[in-house]
Amino acid sequence: QMEWREALDDARDEAALDALQAEVDAARTRALSSLDWLIDEKGDYPAAAAQVRALMFIERFASEVDLRFDRLGQ
């Protein structure tokens, strides 16, 4: 989380934001896959709840990246 925050703070151009967005998108994909496995395959609902919280952070952070893209476009 801290690494992403630092990367967002340091991102000054579209290429840096594109790279960060790709990383966030990959993390989202992994989190969704893990959530699916935890619920459907393992039936581990407490771990699934923790994964949902992680996914919520990813989504909030993705919104911040989108906002930074908007600011660059101005």
N, C-alpha and C positions, 0 to 999 in steps of 0.2 A: 504494500500500500504506500509506504513512504517513497519507494523507488518511483512509483507512478506519479506521485505528487511532485517529486523533484523533476521528473521528466517533463511534466506539464508546465511547471514553473520555468524550465529552461527552454521550452519549445518556442522558437521565435519565427518559424516559417512553416509553410504548408507541408514540406517534406517531413519535418520532425513530428508534426501532428499526425500525418498519415501513418508513420511508423508506430506511434503510440496508439492510434485508433486500431491498427491491425493487431497489436498486442492485446488490447482490451477486447476486441472481437473474438480473438482466439481464447481468451480467458472465459468469456461468456459461453462459448461453445463447449469448453471443457466443463464448466460449472453445470450447464444444462444436462450434459451427458452424465455427469456424476449424480445429479439429482434424480435423473431417470433410473439409473442403476440402483441408487439407495432406496428408492421407493418401490420400484417394480421387481427388482431382483433380490435385494437384500432385506427389504421390509424394515429398514433401520430409520424410523421416523425421527428420532432425536437428531441423528446425523443429517437427515434430510432437512430438518429445520435449520440447522447450522449452515447448510449449503444454501438455503434460501436467503439467509442473512448475507452470506458472501455474495450471492447474486444481486441482492439489493444494492450492495456497495458498488459492484461492477456497473450496474445500471446508472447509479447516481454519478459515478465517475465518467461514464460514457457521455452523460449529459454535459458535464463540465468540458469535456473535449469538444463536443459539438458547439458549445458556447464560445470556446476559444477560436474555433474555425470561423464562427460568425464575426467575431471581433477582428480577425485578420482580413476578412472580406470587406470591411468598412473602409 
